[in-house]
Amino acid sequence: MRLNKPLKKPNFDTDIYNTIRKNIKKYLKLKGLTSEELSEMVNLSHEFIRQIESEKLAYNFSVDTLYKIAVALDVSVDTLLKK
């Protein structure tokens, strides 16, 4: 039972898609991979990976896609989510 303590509101990343994009780019560079190579590794089109990397396009990738990219880059999903 809660003792009437106010709940602390979480501090959400209001720009999470750009955080993920920046981290994908960072780990591609660190691993020496291109977006084309990543697309082959995760069985997605190169154009779709480019869309994920682009800050100009809509937020359109799934948790499944995020997971596959994390595995391909050999990092955890939470690593891609960190600011």
C-alpha positions as CSV (number, residue, x, y, z in Angstrom):
1,M,0.0,0.0,0.0
2,R,1.3,3.4,-0.9
3,L,1.5,6.0,1.8
4,N,0.2,9.0,-0.2
5,K,3.7,9.9,-1.5
6,P,3.5,11.8,-4.7
7,L,4.7,9.7,-7.7
8,K,7.8,10.9,-9.3
9,K,7.3,11.4,-13.0
10,P,9.9,9.9,-15.3
11,N,12.1,12.1,-17.3
12,F,11.3,10.9,-20.9
13,D,13.6,11.5,-23.8
14,T,11.3,13.7,-26.0
15,D,13.6,13.1,-29.0
16,I,14.1,9.3,-28.7
17,Y,14.1,8.6,-32.4
18,N,17.0,11.0,-33.0
19,T,18.8,9.5,-30.0
20,I,18.5,6.1,-31.6
21,R,19.5,7.4,-35.0
22,K,22.6,9.1,-33.6
23,N,23.6,5.9,-31.8
24,I,23.1,3.7,-34.8
25,K,25.4,6.0,-36.8
26,K,27.9,6.0,-34.0
27,Y,28.1,2.2,-33.8
28,L,28.1,1.8,-37.5
29,K,31.2,4.0,-37.6
30,L,32.8,2.2,-34.6
31,K,32.3,-1.2,-36.2
32,G,33.5,0.1,-39.6
33,L,30.2,-0.8,-41.3
34,T,28.1,1.0,-43.9
35,S,24.4,1.3,-43.8
36,E,24.3,-1.0,-46.9
37,E,26.2,-3.7,-44.9
38,L,23.8,-3.3,-42.0
39,S,20.8,-3.6,-44.2
40,E,22.2,-7.0,-45.5
41,M,22.9,-8.1,-41.9
42,V,19.3,-7.4,-40.7
43,N,17.6,-8.4,-44.0
44,L,16.0,-5.0,-44.6
45,S,16.3,-2.8,-47.6
46,H,19.2,-0.3,-47.8
47,E,16.6,2.4,-48.4
48,F,14.8,1.6,-45.2
49,I,18.0,1.7,-43.2
50,R,18.8,5.1,-44.8
51,Q,15.3,6.3,-43.7
52,I,16.0,5.2,-40.2
53,E,19.3,7.2,-40.2
54,S,17.6,10.3,-41.7
55,E,16.4,12.9,-39.3
56,K,14.1,14.2,-42.0
57,L,11.8,11.2,-42.3
58,A,9.0,9.9,-40.2
59,Y,9.4,7.7,-37.1
60,N,8.7,4.4,-38.6
61,F,10.7,1.5,-37.2
62,S,9.6,-1.2,-34.9
63,V,11.0,-2.7,-31.8
64,D,11.8,-5.8,-33.9
65,T,13.9,-3.7,-36.2
66,L,15.6,-1.9,-33.3
67,Y,16.4,-5.3,-31.8
68,K,17.8,-6.7,-35.1
69,I,20.0,-3.6,-35.5
70,A,21.3,-3.9,-32.0
71,V,22.2,-7.5,-32.5
72,A,23.9,-6.7,-35.8
73,L,25.9,-3.9,-34.2
74,D,26.7,-6.2,-31.2
75,V,25.3,-3.7,-28.7
76,S,22.3,-4.0,-26.4
77,V,19.0,-2.3,-27.3
78,D,19.4,0.0,-24.2
79,T,22.7,1.1,-25.6
80,L,20.9,2.5,-28.7
81,L,18.4,4.2,-26.4
82,K,20.9,6.1,-24.3
83,K,21.4,9.8,-24.7
